[in-house]
Amino acid sequence: MAKNRYHNYDNVENKNTFTDMLRWSKERRNKKKDLSTQIPQAETKQVERLKKNKQDFSITWIGHSSFLIQFAGVNILTDPVWAKRMGLQKRLTEPGLPIEKLPEIDIVLISHGHYDHLDFPTLKKLRGDITYYVPIGLKALFIRKGYQRIVEANWWELFSYKSLKITFVPAQHWTKRTLTDTNKSHWGGWVIESTETERNVYFAGDSGYFRGFKEIGKRFDIDVVLMPIGAYEPEWFMAVSHINPEDAIKAYLELKGRKFIPMHYGAYRLADDTGPEALARFLKEWERLELDKKQLDILKIGESLWLDYM
């Protein structure tokens, strides 16, 4: 039986060809980028506090799209990737916490199957009685890898875990792990809500700008937005699947979030922009729009944000 192929809203799709790849490769060879400056690590890592935390609301940036979220006594990892290489590219910045220093994990949320978001060697090293929430189409792969506690999700499906509600929401992207499995699993983001505190976090996954951000903003009263800002250059090649810094802010305003935490920059060179370039462009747009600086938290790698004041 043929597997389903999954689609974006309005059937928007990545139509880049091999010729386009050659054009991008030629452009990249002609660009000179400064890779000597990278996103900084936090000077102080709150490892012991994170291990002991059973109540406080915290978000720790591991790097790229990997966060440790502690919420209502539950330890959550998003797209955990500690890989030292991504294809031929060496990781530019070390993960914010050594994987062996993590507390025991309860939930892993996967946004999609690309290798920079789903790394099985990393998953094997995690400790805890873990439930894996994955997009529809990925469960069979997890089972083949030996995992049992898997929840497969389609867009807008809602799940419960202790006092949390977890909803898989749309994104505009695509996926591929082998030569023959293009878009045979889905992609999306996750909204995590606490029924005890009525707080929530929206993890956007990997996405181009699309009308779904407005819809998510209408359905949820969002506190914290974890939104990508990097891997957008060249935009003629990346725009469908990777949001640029200006559109990331536009999406945040449509989501009506209370706090913005940028991600998906500075760990791997997946595109031509560098981490510092993405961040500088983002900050320039934030200032141009005269947005409230209190709504923005730019985390250093390994930095923990404690959100009990919200």
C-alpha positions in Angstrom: 0.0 0.0 0.0 1.4 3.4 -0.9 2.0 5.7 2.0 0.3 9.1 2.2 2.1 12.2 1.1 1.5 15.2 3.4 1.0 18.7 2.2 1.1 22.4 3.4 -1.8 24.8 3.5 -2.9 25.9 0.0 -0.7 23.1 -1.4 2.4 25.3 -1.1 5.4 23.1 -1.7 9.2 23.2 -2.0 9.8 23.0 -5.8 13.6 23.4 -5.8 15.3 21.4 -8.4 18.8 19.9 -8.8 19.5 22.9 -11.1 18.5 25.2 -8.2 20.9 23.3 -5.9 23.7 23.9 -8.4 22.9 27.6 -8.6 22.9 27.9 -4.8 26.2 26.0 -4.6 27.8 28.4 -7.1 26.4 31.4 -5.1 27.8 30.0 -1.9 31.3 29.6 -3.3 31.3 33.3 -4.3 30.2 34.5 -0.8 32.6 35.3 2.0 31.2 34.8 5.4 32.8 35.5 8.8 32.5 32.3 10.8 34.9 33.5 13.5 32.2 34.9 15.7 29.5 32.6 17.0 26.5 32.7 19.4 27.9 32.8 22.9 27.4 30.2 25.7 25.9 31.2 29.0 28.6 31.8 31.6 26.6 30.0 34.3 24.7 26.8 33.6 22.0 26.1 36.2 22.4 22.3 36.0 21.6 21.5 39.6 18.6 23.8 39.8 17.2 22.2 36.6 17.7 18.7 38.0 15.9 19.5 41.2 13.1 21.6 39.7 9.7 19.9 40.2 7.5 23.0 40.0 8.9 26.1 38.4 8.4 27.1 34.7 11.7 27.2 32.9 13.0 27.2 29.4 16.7 26.4 28.6 18.1 26.7 25.1 20.3 23.8 24.2 20.9 25.2 20.7 19.2 25.1 17.2 15.6 23.9 17.9 16.4 22.0 21.1 15.0 23.3 24.3 14.5 21.8 27.8 11.1 23.0 29.0 10.1 22.4 32.6 6.5 22.9 32.9 4.1 21.8 35.8 6.6 19.3 37.0 7.2 17.7 33.6 10.5 17.7 31.8 10.1 18.2 28.0 12.7 18.3 25.2 11.9 19.7 21.8 13.7 18.3 18.7 16.7 17.1 20.8 19.9 17.0 18.7 23.3 16.8 20.2 25.0 15.7 17.0 28.5 17.1 16.4 28.0 17.1 12.6 25.1 17.7 10.2 26.0 16.0 7.0 29.4 17.4 5.9 29.1 20.4 8.2 30.6 20.4 11.7 28.5 21.9 14.5 29.5 25.5 15.0 28.5 25.8 18.7 28.5 23.2 21.5 25.1 22.1 22.9 24.2 24.3 25.9 24.2 21.4 28.4 26.0 18.1 28.2 23.4 15.4 27.5 24.4 13.5 30.6 23.7 16.5 32.8 20.0 16.7 31.8 17.3 15.7 34.3 15.2 12.6 33.5 13.0 13.4 30.6 9.2 12.8 30.5 8.3 14.0 27.0 10.1 14.5 23.7 8.3 16.6 21.1 9.4 16.1 17.5 8.5 18.7 14.8 9.5 16.7 11.8 11.9 14.1 10.4 14.8 16.2 9.1 18.1 15.1 10.6 18.7 18.5 12.3 15.4 17.9 14.3 15.3 14.2 14.7 18.6 12.5 15.7 18.2 8.9 17.0 21.8 8.7 18.4 20.8 11.6 20.7 17.5 9.9 21.7 19.4 6.8 22.7 21.3 8.8 25.3 18.3 10.3 27.1 17.3 9.1 30.5 13.7 8.8 31.8 10.4 7.0 31.1 9.9 9.0 27.9 6.8 9.4 25.8 7.6 10.5 22.2 5.1 12.8 20.5 5.8 12.7 16.7 4.1 13.8 13.5 1.9 11.3 11.7 4.0 9.0 9.5 6.9 8.7 11.9 5.6 6.1 14.3 6.7 3.1 12.2 10.3 4.5 12.1 10.4 4.9 15.9 9.1 1.3 16.3 11.8 0.0 14.0 14.4 1.8 16.1 13.0 0.1 19.2 10.9 2.8 20.8 7.5 1.8 22.2 5.9 4.9 23.9 5.0 6.8 20.8 2.1 9.2 20.2 1.5 10.0 16.6 -0.2 13.3 15.8 -2.0 15.0 12.9 -2.6 18.7 12.8 -4.8 20.1 15.5 -4.9 16.8 17.5 -5.0 17.3 21.2 -3.4 15.0 23.8 -3.2 15.0 27.6 -0.2 14.2 29.8 -0.7 14.6 33.5 -1.8 18.3 33.9 -0.6 19.3 30.4 -2.5 19.6 27.1 -0.4 19.1 24.0 -1.6 20.1 20.6 0.1 19.5 17.2 -0.3 22.5 15.1 0.4 23.3 11.4 3.7 24.6 9.9 4.8 25.2 6.4 7.7 22.9 5.6 8.5 19.5 4.2 10.5 16.4 5.2 12.8 13.7 3.9 15.2 11.2 5.5 15.9 8.9 2.6 15.7 9.0 -1.2 12.2 7.6 -1.3 10.3 9.0 1.7 9.8 12.7 0.7 6.8 14.1 2.7 5.7 10.6 3.8 5.6 12.0 7.4 4.1 15.3 8.5 5.6 18.4 10.1 4.3 21.0 12.5 4.7 22.8 15.8 3.5 22.1 19.3 1.5 24.1 21.8 1.9 23.0 25.4 -0.6 24.2 27.9 -0.8 23.7 31.7 -4.3 23.2 33.0 -3.0 24.2 36.5 -1.4 27.5 35.7 -3.1 28.4 32.5 0.2 29.2 30.9 1.4 27.9 27.6 4.4 27.6 25.2 4.2 27.5 21.4 7.2 25.7 19.8 7.0 26.5 16.1 9.2 23.8 14.8 10.6 24.6 11.3 8.5 26.7 9.0 8.2 29.3 6.3 5.9 32.2 6.8 2.2 31.1 6.2 -1.3 32.0 7.1 -1.4 29.3 9.8 0.2 31.6 12.3 -2.9 33.8 12.3 -5.0 30.7 12.9 -2.9 29.4 15.7 -3.0 32.9 17.3 -6.8 32.8 17.1 -7.1 29.3 18.7 -4.6 29.9 21.6 -3.8 32.6 24.0 -0.1 32.2 23.7 2.4 33.2 26.4 5.8 32.2 25.0 6.7 31.8 21.3 9.8 29.7 20.4 10.3 30.8 16.8 13.0 30.1 14.2 14.9 33.1 12.7 17.8 31.5 10.8 18.6 29.3 7.7 16.9 31.7 5.3 19.6 32.7 2.8 19.4 32.6 -0.2 15.8 33.5 0.2 14.9 32.6 -3.4 15.7 29.0 -2.3 14.7 28.9 1.3 11.6 31.1 1.7 9.0 28.4 1.4 10.4 26.3 4.2 12.5 28.7 6.4 11.1 32.0 7.8 13.4 35.0 7.7 13.9 37.3 10.7 11.4 40.0 9.6 8.7 37.5 8.9 9.4 35.7 12.2 8.5 39.0 13.9 5.4 39.4 11.7 4.3 35.8 12.7 4.9 36.6 16.4 2.6 39.6 16.1 -0.1 37.6 14.4 0.3 34.9 17.1 -0.3 37.7 19.7 2.3 36.1 22.0 3.6 37.8 25.2 7.2 36.7 24.9 9.5 35.9 21.9 12.5 33.5 22.2 14.4 33.1 18.9 15.8 29.7 17.9 17.1 27.8 14.8 20.3 29.9 14.3 23.9 29.5 15.1 24.3 25.8 15.7 24.6 24.4 12.1 25.3 26.1 8.8 22.3 24.9 7.0 22.1 27.9 4.8 24.3 30.9 3.9 23.4 33.2 6.8 25.4 33.0 10.0 24.0 33.0 13.5 25.2 36.6 14.3 23.8 37.8 10.9 20.3 36.3 11.6 20.3 37.8 15.1 21.4 41.3 14.0 18.8 41.4 11.2 16.2 40.3 13.7 17.1 43.0 16.2 17.1 45.7 13.6 13.5 44.8 12.7 12.4 44.6 16.3 13.8 48.1 16.9 12.4 49.5 13.6 8.9 48.4 14.7 9.6 49.9 18.2 8.4 46.7 19.9 8.5 46.2 23.6 12.0 44.9 24.6 10.4 43.3 27.7 8.7 40.8 25.3 12.0 39.6 23.9 14.4 37.2 25.5 17.4 36.3 23.4 19.0 33.4 25.2 22.6 32.5 25.2 23.3 28.8 24.5 22.7 27.0 27.7 20.9 29.9 29.3 17.8 29.2 31.4 14.8 31.5 31.6 12.6 31.2 34.7 9.1 32.4 34.0 7.3 32.3 37.3 6.7 36.0 37.1 4.4 35.7 34.0 
